[in-house]
Amino acid sequence: MIHWQKKLESLKERSTCQITTRGRRTGRSHTVTIWFVVGDNGRIHLGTLKMGRDWPKNLAANPDVILEIGDLRLSGRAEQVSEESGRARIESLIVGKYWGAWIGSWFGLKPQGVFEVRVVGEA
């Protein structure tokens, strides 16, 4: 196991991470705080209720990201998951971690988009 993977394992219960994307128009760094989950494959998964937000639009233009979870800073590439079983698996992980998502699921509320980040290494 690589050093960052051990550290990620110890931080996976944190509630939020910072994601930095490259602006699709300006090219400048854009950082927001979002929910995340760590999958059993060691990949990081993200979801959004609104694909119209800047960070998903930025990812469509440039999938390179920096994620900060606690004091761990990782670089990776994000890919939107469109295959139904993959989406369902990620949505289930999100609902299992966040009570707000769990309650929302009772009302049929689910992410408009989910993403998988393949970590390249520490940033």
N, CA, C and O atoms as CSV, one atom per row, in Angstrom:
chain,resi,resn,atom,element,x,y,z
A,1,MET,N,N,0.852,-1.185,0.000
A,1,MET,CA,C,0.000,0.000,0.000
A,1,MET,C,C,0.892,1.240,0.000
A,1,MET,O,O,1.857,1.316,0.760
A,2,ILE,N,N,0.571,2.198,-0.843
A,2,ILE,CA,C,1.324,3.443,-0.956
A,2,ILE,C,C,1.005,4.329,0.252
A,2,ILE,O,O,-0.091,4.258,0.808
A,3,HIS,N,N,1.968,5.162,0.651
A,3,HIS,CA,C,1.824,6.019,1.840
A,3,HIS,C,C,0.511,6.818,1.834
A,3,HIS,O,O,-0.191,6.844,2.844
A,4,TRP,N,N,0.173,7.465,0.717
A,4,TRP,CA,C,-1.038,8.292,0.689
A,4,TRP,C,C,-2.294,7.441,0.868
A,4,TRP,O,O,-3.290,7.923,1.407
A,5,GLN,N,N,-2.261,6.182,0.424
A,5,GLN,CA,C,-3.430,5.310,0.588
A,5,GLN,C,C,-3.679,5.008,2.067
A,5,GLN,O,O,-4.828,4.967,2.507
A,6,LYS,N,N,-2.624,4.800,2.822
A,6,LYS,CA,C,-2.760,4.573,4.263
A,6,LYS,C,C,-3.345,5.815,4.931
A,6,LYS,O,O,-4.230,5.720,5.781
A,7,LYS,N,N,-2.841,6.970,4.537
A,7,LYS,CA,C,-3.327,8.216,5.127
A,7,LYS,C,C,-4.793,8.448,4.742
A,7,LYS,O,O,-5.596,8.865,5.577
A,8,LEU,N,N,-5.138,8.180,3.485
A,8,LEU,CA,C,-6.525,8.334,3.027
A,8,LEU,C,C,-7.451,7.432,3.840
A,8,LEU,O,O,-8.541,7.848,4.232
A,9,GLU,N,N,-7.022,6.219,4.088
A,9,GLU,CA,C,-7.822,5.282,4.878
A,9,GLU,C,C,-8.139,5.863,6.256
A,9,GLU,O,O,-9.244,5.691,6.769
A,10,SER,N,N,-7.166,6.549,6.847
A,10,SER,CA,C,-7.381,7.124,8.182
A,10,SER,C,C,-8.253,8.382,8.146
A,10,SER,O,O,-8.778,8.801,9.178
A,11,LEU,N,N,-8.408,8.980,6.973
A,11,LEU,CA,C,-9.175,10.233,6.843
A,11,LEU,C,C,-10.540,10.041,6.179
A,11,LEU,O,O,-11.280,11.010,6.011
A,12,LYS,N,N,-10.881,8.828,5.803
A,12,LYS,CA,C,-12.089,8.619,4.999
A,12,LYS,C,C,-13.391,8.961,5.710
A,12,LYS,O,O,-14.413,9.168,5.056
A,13,GLU,N,N,-13.371,9.022,7.041
A,13,GLU,CA,C,-14.589,9.365,7.777
A,13,GLU,C,C,-14.780,10.874,7.933
A,13,GLU,O,O,-15.811,11.304,8.450
A,14,ARG,N,N,-13.826,11.675,7.505
A,14,ARG,CA,C,-14.007,13.134,7.563
A,14,ARG,C,C,-15.224,13.500,6.733
A,14,ARG,O,O,-15.575,12.796,5.787
A,15,SER,N,N,-15.866,14.604,7.089
A,15,SER,CA,C,-17.134,14.917,6.419
A,15,SER,C,C,-16.970,15.632,5.076
A,15,SER,O,O,-17.810,15.476,4.190
A,16,THR,N,N,-15.918,16.398,4.919
A,16,THR,CA,C,-15.776,17.152,3.669
A,16,THR,C,C,-14.330,17.129,3.170
A,16,THR,O,O,-13.397,16.789,3.897
A,17,CYS,N,N,-14.191,17.499,1.918
A,17,CYS,CA,C,-12.879,17.704,1.324
A,17,CYS,C,C,-12.930,19.000,0.519
A,17,CYS,O,O,-14.002,19.539,0.244
A,18,GLN,N,N,-11.780,19.473,0.158
A,18,GLN,CA,C,-11.670,20.628,-0.737
A,18,GLN,C,C,-11.301,20.080,-2.109
A,18,GLN,O,O,-10.379,19.274,-2.234
A,19,ILE,N,N,-12.017,20.515,-3.131
A,19,ILE,CA,C,-11.672,20.131,-4.499
A,19,ILE,C,C,-11.262,21.396,-5.242
A,19,ILE,O,O,-11.946,22.418,-5.185
A,20,THR,N,N,-10.151,21.310,-5.929
A,20,THR,CA,C,-9.679,22.425,-6.754
A,20,THR,C,C,-9.693,21.962,-8.199
A,20,THR,O,O,-9.063,20.970,-8.565
A,21,THR,N,N,-10.432,22.714,-9.011
A,21,THR,CA,C,-10.508,22.464,-10.449
A,21,THR,C,C,-9.905,23.662,-11.167
A,21,THR,O,O,-9.640,24.698,-10.556
A,22,ARG,N,N,-9.694,23.511,-12.462
A,22,ARG,CA,C,-9.204,24.614,-13.287
A,22,ARG,C,C,-10.410,25.220,-13.981
A,22,ARG,O,O,-11.189,24.513,-14.621
A,23,GLY,N,N,-10.564,26.543,-13.851
A,23,GLY,CA,C,-11.704,27.233,-14.462
A,23,GLY,C,C,-11.777,26.990,-15.952
A,23,GLY,O,O,-10.774,27.131,-16.650
A,24,ARG,N,N,-12.941,26.628,-16.451
A,24,ARG,CA,C,-13.106,26.297,-17.871
A,24,ARG,C,C,-12.950,27.506,-18.774
A,24,ARG,O,O,-12.601,27.354,-19.945
A,25,ARG,N,N,-13.200,28.701,-18.262
A,25,ARG,CA,C,-13.036,29.928,-19.061
A,25,ARG,C,C,-11.768,30.687,-18.695
A,25,ARG,O,O,-11.019,31.134,-19.563
A,26,THR,N,N,-11.542,30.822,-17.389
A,26,THR,CA,C,-10.427,31.649,-16.926
A,26,THR,C,C,-9.119,30.884,-16.813
A,26,THR,O,O,-8.045,31.478,-16.914
A,27,GLY,N,N,-9.194,29.573,-16.606
A,27,GLY,CA,C,-7.984,28.789,-16.389
A,27,GLY,C,C,-7.447,28.912,-14.971
A,27,GLY,O,O,-6.438,28.293,-14.634
A,28,ARG,N,N,-8.114,29.709,-14.137
A,28,ARG,CA,C,-7.664,29.901,-12.753
A,28,ARG,C,C,-8.172,28.769,-11.867
A,28,ARG,O,O,-9.169,28.115,-12.174
A,29,SER,N,N,-7.461,28.554,-10.759
A,29,SER,CA,C,-7.871,27.548,-9.790
A,29,SER,C,C,-9.192,27.956,-9.144
A,29,SER,O,O,-9.422,29.128,-8.847
A,30,HIS,N,N,-10.046,26.971,-8.935
A,30,HIS,CA,C,-11.360,27.184,-8.327
A,30,HIS,C,C,-11.530,26.106,-7.257
A,30,HIS,O,O,-11.556,24.917,-7.573
A,31,THR,N,N,-11.646,26.518,-5.990
A,31,THR,CA,C,-11.716,25.569,-4.881
A,31,THR,C,C,-13.045,25.695,-4.153
A,31,THR,O,O,-13.489,26.796,-3.829
A,32,VAL,N,N,-13.677,24.546,-3.899
A,32,VAL,CA,C,-14.918,24.492,-3.121
A,32,VAL,C,C,-14.837,23.322,-2.141
A,32,VAL,O,O,-14.022,22.413,-2.299
A,33,THR,N,N,-15.693,23.367,-1.137
A,33,THR,CA,C,-15.803,22.298,-0.148
A,33,THR,C,C,-16.989,21.424,-0.518
A,33,THR,O,O,-18.088,21.924,-0.756
A,34,ILE,N,N,-16.763,20.116,-0.567
A,34,ILE,CA,C,-17.830,19.179,-0.947
A,34,ILE,C,C,-17.735,17.903,-0.108
A,34,ILE,O,O,-16.741,17.653,0.574
A,35,TRP,N,N,-18.804,17.105,-0.183
A,35,TRP,CA,C,-18.806,15.779,0.429
A,35,TRP,C,C,-18.004,14.823,-0.455
A,35,TRP,O,O,-17.849,15.048,-1.655
A,36,PHE,N,N,-17.502,13.764,0.156
A,36,PHE,CA,C,-16.770,12.746,-0.585
A,36,PHE,C,C,-16.934,11.406,0.115
A,36,PHE,O,O,-17.276,11.352,1.296
A,37,VAL,N,N,-16.693,10.339,-0.609
A,37,VAL,CA,C,-16.625,9.003,-0.020
A,37,VAL,C,C,-15.435,8.279,-0.652
A,37,VAL,O,O,-15.052,8.548,-1.790
A,38,VAL,N,N,-14.872,7.369,0.111
A,38,VAL,CA,C,-13.793,6.530,-0.394
A,38,VAL,C,C,-14.378,5.157,-0.671
A,38,VAL,O,O,-14.936,4.518,0.221
A,39,GLY,N,N,-14.247,4.708,-1.906
A,39,GLY,CA,C,-14.791,3.413,-2.288
A,39,GLY,C,C,-13.877,2.274,-1.889
A,39,GLY,O,O,-12.729,2.481,-1.497
A,40,ASP,N,N,-14.407,1.067,-1.997
A,40,ASP,CA,C,-13.620,-0.107,-1.639
A,40,ASP,C,C,-12.468,-0.339,-2.614
A,40,ASP,O,O,-11.566,-1.128,-2.334
A,41,ASN,N,N,-12.497,0.338,-3.741
A,41,ASN,CA,C,-11.411,0.232,-4.708
A,41,ASN,C,C,-10.310,1.269,-4.443
A,41,ASN,O,O,-9.369,1.393,-5.226
A,42,GLY,N,N,-10.436,2.017,-3.327
A,42,GLY,CA,C,-9.437,3.032,-2.985
A,42,GLY,C,C,-9.592,4.315,-3.764
A,42,GLY,O,O,-8.772,5.224,-3.632
A,43,ARG,N,N,-10.622,4.404,-4.568
A,43,ARG,CA,C,-10.872,5.634,-5.328
A,43,ARG,C,C,-11.804,6.534,-4.547
A,43,ARG,O,O,-12.575,6.087,-3.698
A,44,ILE,N,N,-11.714,7.796,-4.852
A,44,ILE,CA,C,-12.535,8.794,-4.174
A,44,ILE,C,C,-13.723,9.108,-5.073
A,44,ILE,O,O,-13.575,9.285,-6.282
A,45,HIS,N,N,-14.909,9.175,-4.460
A,45,HIS,CA,C,-16.133,9.434,-5.207
A,45,HIS,C,C,-16.763,10.733,-4.722
A,45,HIS,O,O,-16.746,11.049,-3.533
A,46,LEU,N,N,-17.319,11.476,-5.676
A,46,LEU,CA,C,-17.957,12.759,-5.405
A,46,LEU,C,C,-19.339,12.758,-6.027
A,46,LEU,O,O,-19.582,12.058,-7.010
A,47,GLY,N,N,-20.233,13.529,-5.466
A,47,GLY,CA,C,-21.564,13.666,-6.044
A,47,GLY,C,C,-22.022,15.106,-5.963
A,47,GLY,O,O,-21.579,15.865,-5.101
A,48,THR,N,N,-22.911,15.475,-6.867
A,48,THR,CA,C,-23.493,16.812,-6.831
A,48,THR,C,C,-24.980,16.736,-7.150
A,48,THR,O,O,-25.414,15.979,-8.018
A,49,LEU,N,N,-25.743,17.537,-6.425
A,49,LEU,CA,C,-27.182,17.618,-6.708
A,49,LEU,C,C,-27.461,18.464,-7.942
A,49,LEU,O,O,-28.537,18.375,-8.534
A,50,LYS,N,N,-26.475,19.298,-8.333
A,50,LYS,CA,C,-26.680,20.207,-9.465
A,50,LYS,C,C,-25.464,20.194,-10.379
A,50,LYS,O,O,-24.394,20.684,-10.016
A,51,MET,N,N,-25.636,19.633,-11.556
A,51,MET,CA,C,-24.543,19.608,-12.537
A,51,MET,C,C,-24.230,21.006,-13.061
A,51,MET,O,O,-23.210,21.198,-13.723
A,52,GLY,N,N,-25.091,21.987,-12.776
A,52,GLY,CA,C,-24.854,23.357,-13.216
A,52,GLY,C,C,-23.841,24.110,-12.361
A,52,GLY,O,O,-23.490,25.246,-12.683
A,53,ARG,N,N,-23.369,23.503,-11.285
A,53,ARG,CA,C,-22.347,24.158,-10.458
A,53,ARG,C,C,-21.043,24.260,-11.243
A,53,ARG,O,O,-20.815,23.539,-12.214
A,54,ASP,N,N,-20.199,25.182,-10.787
A,54,ASP,CA,C,-18.934,25.402,-11.496
A,54,ASP,C,C,-18.020,24.193,-11.502
A,54,ASP,O,O,-17.439,23.863,-12.536
A,55,TRP,N,N,-17.879,23.517,-10.345
A,55,TRP,CA,C,-16.874,22.450,-10.317
A,55,TRP,C,C,-17.193,21.310,-11.285
A,55,TRP,O,O,-16.267,20.814,-11.927
A,56,PRO,N,N,-18.465,20.855,-11.434
A,56,PRO,CA,C,-18.713,19.814,-12.437
A,56,PRO,C,C,-18.496,20.318,-13.873
A,56,PRO,O,O,-18.015,19.578,-14.732
A,57,LYS,N,N,-18.854,21.568,-14.118
A,57,LYS,CA,C,-18.625,22.133,-15.451
A,57,LYS,C,C,-17.129,22.219,-15.740
A,57,LYS,O,O,-16.686,21.941,-16.855
A,58,ASN,N,N,-16.357,22.606,-14.727
A,58,ASN,CA,C,-14.909,22.674,-14.899
A,58,ASN,C,C,-14.319,21.293,-15.184
A,58,ASN,O,O,-13.428,21.151,-16.021
A,59,LEU,N,N,-14.828,20.271,-14.477
A,59,LEU,CA,C,-14.338,18.912,-14.703
A,59,LEU,C,C,-14.626,18.431,-16.120
A,59,LEU,O,O,-13.840,17.678,-16.695
A,60,ALA,N,N,-15.745,18.864,-16.680
A,60,ALA,CA,C,-16.071,18.477,-18.056
A,60,ALA,C,C,-15.035,19.037,-19.028
A,60,ALA,O,O,-14.729,18.412,-20.043
A,61,ALA,N,N,-14.497,20.216,-18.716
A,61,ALA,CA,C,-13.502,20.849,-19.578
A,61,ALA,C,C,-12.087,20.354,-19.290
A,61,ALA,O,O,-11.264,20.252,-20.200
A,62,ASN,N,N,-11.804,20.044,-18.017
A,62,ASN,CA,C,-10.473,19.598,-17.617
A,62,ASN,C,C,-10.616,18.701,-16.386
A,62,ASN,O,O,-10.909,19.203,-15.301
A,63,PRO,N,N,-10.418,17.407,-16.522
A,63,PRO,CA,C,-10.664,16.477,-15.412
A,63,PRO,C,C,-9.589,16.451,-14.317
A,63,PRO,O,O,-9.741,15.734,-13.328
A,64,ASP,N,N,-8.519,17.213,-14.481
A,64,ASP,CA,C,-7.468,17.219,-13.456
A,64,ASP,C,C,-7.942,17.959,-12.212
A,64,ASP,O,O,-8.482,19.061,-12.305
A,65,VAL,N,N,-7.737,17.342,-11.035
A,65,VAL,CA,C,-8.184,17.917,-9.774
A,65,VAL,C,C,-7.108,17.788,-8.708
A,65,VAL,O,O,-6.201,16.961,-8.799
A,66,ILE,N,N,-7.241,18.628,-7.706
A,66,ILE,CA,C,-6.497,18.501,-6.461
A,66,ILE,C,C,-7.556,18.319,-5.376
A,66,ILE,O,O,-8.507,19.096,-5.299
A,67,LEU,N,N,-7.393,17.302,-4.543
A,67,LEU,CA,C,-8.289,17.068,-3.412
A,67,LEU,C,C,-7.489,17.227,-2.131
A,67,LEU,O,O,-6.377,16.712,-2.011
A,68,GLU,N,N,-8.067,17.945,-1.172
A,68,GLU,CA,C,-7.451,18.094,0.133
A,68,GLU,C,C,-8.415,17.531,1.167
A,68,GLU,O,O,-9.539,18.007,1.326
A,69,ILE,N,N,-7.945,16.509,1.861
A,69,ILE,CA,C,-8.719,15.868,2.918
A,69,ILE,C,C,-7.838,15.935,4.158
A,69,ILE,O,O,-6.820,15.248,4.244
A,70,GLY,N,N,-8.233,16.763,5.115
A,70,GLY,CA,C,-7.356,17.006,6.261
A,70,GLY,C,C,-6.046,17.575,5.767
A,70,GLY,O,O,-6.038,18.553,5.019
A,71,ASP,N,N,-4.933,16.976,6.176
A,71,ASP,CA,C,-3.633,17.460,5.718
A,71,ASP,C,C,-3.090,16.662,4.532
A,71,ASP,O,O,-1.923,16.805,4.167
A,72,LEU,N,N,-3.932,15.827,3.935
A,72,LEU,CA,C,-3.550,15.052,2.763
A,72,LEU,C,C,-3.963,15.811,1.507
A,72,LEU,O,O,-5.117,16.215,1.368
A,73,ARG,N,N,-3.022,15.998,0.602
A,73,ARG,CA,C,-3.273,16.722,-0.649
A,73,ARG,C,C,-2.951,15.779,-1.807
A,73,ARG,O,O,-1.809,15.349,-1.971
A,74,LEU,N,N,-3.965,15.465,-2.604
A,74,LEU,CA,C,-3.829,14.489,-3.683
A,74,LEU,C,C,-4.141,15.104,-5.038
A,74,LEU,O,O,-5.006,15.973,-5.150
A,75,SER,N,N,-3.436,14.650,-6.064
A,75,SER,CA,C,-3.781,15.036,-7.429
A,75,SER,C,C,-4.407,13.826,-8.110
A,75,SER,O,O,-4.054,12.681,-7.827
A,76,GLY,N,N,-5.337,14.101,-9.007
A,76,GLY,CA,C,-6.002,13.010,-9.695
A,76,GLY,C,C,-6.777,13.490,-10.903
A,76,GLY,O,O,-6.739,14.662,-11.277
A,77,ARG,N,N,-7.482,12.541,-11.500
A,77,ARG,CA,C,-8.336,12.835,-12.662
A,77,ARG,C,C,-9.739,12.335,-12.341
A,77,ARG,O,O,-9.930,11.189,-11.933
A,78,ALA,N,N,-10.703,13.207,-12.530
A,78,ALA,CA,C,-12.099,12.880,-12.224
A,78,ALA,C,C,-12.834,12.512,-13.502
A,78,ALA,O,O,-12.640,13.116,-14.557
A,79,GLU,N,N,-13.673,11.514,-13.375
A,79,GLU,CA,C,-14.475,11.067,-14.507
A,79,GLU,C,C,-15.916,10.906,-14.040
A,79,GLU,O,O,-16.179,10.286,-13.010
A,80,GLN,N,N,-16.844,11.469,-14.806
A,80,GLN,CA,C,-18.249,11.305,-14.453
A,80,GLN,C,C,-18.656,9.862,-14.693
A,80,GLN,O,O,-18.314,9.272,-15.718
A,81,VAL,N,N,-19.389,9.299,-13.740
A,81,VAL,CA,C,-19.856,7.917,-13.845
A,81,VAL,C,C,-21.279,7.956,-14.385
A,81,VAL,O,O,-22.183,8.490,-13.743
A,82,SER,N,N,-21.465,7.388,-15.563
A,82,SER,CA,C,-22.801,7.411,-16.164
A,82,SER,C,C,-23.440,6.026,-16.201
A,82,SER,O,O,-24.659,5.915,-16.328
A,83,GLU,N,N,-22.644,4.981,-16.092
A,83,GLU,CA,C,-23.160,3.619,-16.105
A,83,GLU,C,C,-24.007,3.408,-14.849
A,83,GLU,O,O,-23.569,3.722,-13.743
A,84,GLU,N,N,-25.210,2.879,-15.019
A,84,GLU,CA,C,-26.209,2.840,-13.942
A,84,GLU,C,C,-25.755,2.092,-12.690
A,84,GLU,O,O,-25.971,2.580,-11.581
A,85,SER,N,N,-25.138,0.932,-12.835
A,85,SER,CA,C,-24.730,0.195,-11.634
A,85,SER,C,C,-23.612,0.930,-10.891
A,85,SER,O,O,-23.566,0.906,-9.661
A,86,GLY,N,N,-22.718,1.578,-11.626
A,86,GLY,CA,C,-21.669,2.390,-10.998
A,86,GLY,C,C,-22.245,3.580,-10.255
A,86,GLY,O,O,-21.832,3.886,-9.137
A,87,ARG,N,N,-23.198,4.247,-10.881
A,87,ARG,CA,C,-23.882,5.379,-10.225
A,87,ARG,C,C,-24.568,4.921,-8.951
A,87,ARG,O,O,-24.441,5.556,-7.904
A,88,ALA,N,N,-25.296,3.814,-9.044
A,88,ALA,CA,C,-26.045,3.306,-7.890
A,88,ALA,C,C,-25.099,2.952,-6.744
A,88,ALA,O,O,-25.414,3.209,-5.582
A,89,ARG,N,N,-23.955,2.369,-7.057
A,89,ARG,CA,C,-22.978,1.998,-6.030
A,89,ARG,C,C,-22.455,3.243,-5.316
A,89,ARG,O,O,-22.356,3.263,-4.089
A,90,ILE,N,N,-22.122,4.277,-6.081
A,90,ILE,CA,C,-21.603,5.521,-5.495
A,90,ILE,C,C,-22.696,6.225,-4.698
A,90,ILE,O,O,-22.439,6.706,-3.594
A,91,GLU,N,N,-23.895,6.293,-5.233
A,91,GLU,CA,C,-25.011,6.912,-4.512
A,91,GLU,C,C,-25.251,6.199,-3.192
A,91,GLU,O,O,-25.537,6.844,-2.183
A,92,SER,N,N,-25.136,4.874,-3.185
A,92,SER,CA,C,-25.311,4.089,-1.964
A,92,SER,C,C,-24.229,4.425,-0.934
A,92,SER,O,O,-24.517,4.524,0.259
A,93,LEU,N,N,-23.003,4.597,-1.384
A,93,LEU,CA,C,-21.915,4.984,-0.472
A,93,LEU,C,C,-22.181,6.361,0.143
A,93,LEU,O,O,-21.947,6.572,1.333
A,94,ILE,N,N,-22.669,7.287,-0.674
A,94,ILE,CA,C,-22.961,8.646,-0.191
A,94,ILE,C,C,-24.083,8.605,0.839
A,94,ILE,O,O,-23.980,9.224,1.898
A,95,VAL,N,N,-25.152,7.878,0.533
A,95,VAL,CA,C,-26.291,7.751,1.457
A,95,VAL,C,C,-25.853,7.077,2.759
A,95,VAL,O,O,-26.346,7.418,3.834
A,96,GLY,N,N,-24.936,6.128,2.660
A,96,GLY,CA,C,-24.451,5.439,3.841
A,96,GLY,C,C,-23.585,6.309,4.745
A,96,GLY,O,O,-23.481,6.042,5.942
A,97,LYS,N,N,-22.972,7.330,4.196
A,97,LYS,CA,C,-22.077,8.184,4.982
A,97,LYS,C,C,-22.770,9.434,5.511
A,97,LYS,O,O,-22.489,9.862,6.631
A,98,TYR,N,N,-23.661,10.023,4.738
A,98,TYR,CA,C,-24.247,11.323,5.085
A,98,TYR,C,C,-25.738,11.197,5.381
A,98,TYR,O,O,-26.518,10.781,4.524
A,99,TRP,N,N,-26.127,11.561,6.607
A,99,TRP,CA,C,-27.530,11.441,6.982
A,99,TRP,C,C,-28.415,12.348,6.140
A,99,TRP,O,O,-29.570,12.008,5.885
A,100,GLY,N,N,-27.898,13.501,5.700
A,100,GLY,CA,C,-28.685,14.404,4.848
A,100,GLY,C,C,-29.032,13.746,3.520
A,100,GLY,O,O,-30.142,13.907,3.012
A,101,ALA,N,N,-28.086,13.011,2.963
A,101,ALA,CA,C,-28.341,12.286,1.719
A,101,ALA,C,C,-29.300,11.129,1.965
A,101,ALA,O,O,-30.130,10.808,1.114
A,102,TRP,N,N,-29.180,10.502,3.138
A,102,TRP,CA,C,-30.069,9.397,3.492
A,102,TRP,C,C,-31.520,9.879,3.576
A,102,TRP,O,O,-32.426,9.254,3.024
A,103,ILE,N,N,-31.723,10.990,4.269
A,103,ILE,CA,C,-33.074,11.555,4.376
A,103,ILE,C,C,-33.581,11.977,2.997
A,103,ILE,O,O,-34.729,11.707,2.643
A,104,GLY,N,N,-32.727,12.637,2.226
A,104,GLY,CA,C,-33.112,13.045,0.870
A,104,GLY,C,C,-33.527,11.864,0.013
A,104,GLY,O,O,-34.430,11.973,-0.817
A,105,SER,N,N,-32.859,10.726,0.220
A,105,SER,CA,C,-33.187,9.544,-0.583
A,105,SER,C,C,-34.610,9.059,-0.326
A,105,SER,O,O,-35.222,8.447,-1.202
A,106,TRP,N,N,-35.141,9.324,0.865
A,106,TRP,CA,C,-36.527,8.970,1.166
A,106,TRP,C,C,-37.497,9.685,0.237
A,106,TRP,O,O,-38.576,9.180,-0.071
A,107,PHE,N,N,-37.087,10.876,-0.204
A,107,PHE,CA,C,-37.944,11.712,-1.046
A,107,PHE,C,C,-37.547,11.635,-2.526
A,107,PHE,O,O,-37.977,12.449,-3.342
A,108,GLY,N,N,-36.727,10.651,-2.844
A,108,GLY,CA,C,-36.320,10.468,-4.232
A,108,GLY,C,C,-35.228,11.425,-4.685
A,108,GLY,O,O,-34.921,11.505,-5.875
A,109,LEU,N,N,-34.641,12.151,-3.740
A,109,LEU,CA,C,-33.583,13.101,-4.078
A,109,LEU,C,C,-32.267,12.345,-4.204
A,109,LEU,O,O,-31.844,11.654,-3.277
A,110,LYS,N,N,-31.628,12.483,-5.355
A,110,LYS,CA,C,-30.331,11.843,-5.550
A,110,LYS,C,C,-29.465,12.746,-6.418
A,110,LYS,O,O,-29.968,13.673,-7.054
A,111,PRO,N,N,-28.173,12.476,-6.442
A,111,PRO,CA,C,-27.280,13.349,-7.205
A,111,PRO,C,C,-27.615,13.376,-8.693
A,111,PRO,O,O,-27.997,12.364,-9.280
A,112,GLN,N,N,-27.460,14.563,-9.289
A,112,GLN,CA,C,-27.579,14.663,-10.741
A,112,GLN,C,C,-26.343,14.063,-11.402
A,112,GLN,O,O,-26.404,13.558,-12.523
A,113,GLY,N,N,-25.237,14.126,-10.695
A,113,GLY,CA,C,-23.997,13.594,-11.245
A,113,GLY,C,C,-23.110,13.022,-10.154
A,113,GLY,O,O,-23.053,13.550,-9.043
A,114,VAL,N,N,-22.421,11.942,-10.479
A,114,VAL,CA,C,-21.430,11.369,-9.571
A,114,VAL,C,C,-20.125,11.192,-10.344
A,114,VAL,O,O,-20.119,10.984,-11.557
A,115,PHE,N,N,-19.030,11.279,-9.607
A,115,PHE,CA,C,-17.709,11.246,-10.215
A,115,PHE,C,C,-16.803,10.290,-9.459
A,115,PHE,O,O,-16.967,10.073,-8.258
A,116,GLU,N,N,-15.855,9.727,-10.174
A,116,GLU,CA,C,-14.825,8.897,-9.576
A,116,GLU,C,C,-13.488,9.583,-9.854
A,116,GLU,O,O,-13.176,9.937,-10.991
A,117,VAL,N,N,-12.706,9.761,-8.783
A,117,VAL,CA,C,-11.390,10.372,-8.928
A,117,VAL,C,C,-10.338,9.279,-8.833
A,117,VAL,O,O,-10.252,8.556,-7.841
A,118,ARG,N,N,-9.560,9.180,-9.866
A,118,ARG,CA,C,-8.426,8.256,-9.872
A,118,ARG,C,C,-7.209,9.043,-9.416
A,118,ARG,O,O,-6.715,9.922,-10.122
A,119,VAL,N,N,-6.744,8.715,-8.242
A,119,VAL,CA,C,-5.630,9.448,-7.649
A,119,VAL,C,C,-4.332,9.079,-8.363
A,119,VAL,O,O,-4.033,7.903,-8.573
A,120,VAL,N,N,-3.569,10.107,-8.731
A,120,VAL,CA,C,-2.277,9.924,-9.373
A,120,VAL,C,C,-1.190,9.849,-8.306
A,120,VAL,O,O,-0.245,9.069,-8.423
A,121,GLY,N,N,-1.332,10.666,-7.268
A,121,GLY,CA,C,-0.361,10.689,-6.180
A,121,GLY,C,C,-0.555,11.908,-5.316
A,121,GLY,O,O,-1.537,12.636,-5.462
A,122,GLU,N,N,0.372,12.128,-4.426
A,122,GLU,CA,C,0.295,13.326,-3.568
A,122,GLU,C,C,0.649,14.547,-4.388
A,122,GLU,O,O,1.535,14.513,-5.242
A,123,ALA,N,N,-0.057,15.616,-4.113
A,123,ALA,CA,C,0.171,16.873,-4.844
A,123,ALA,C,C,1.180,17.738,-4.111
A,123,ALA,O,O,1.502,18.834,-4.570
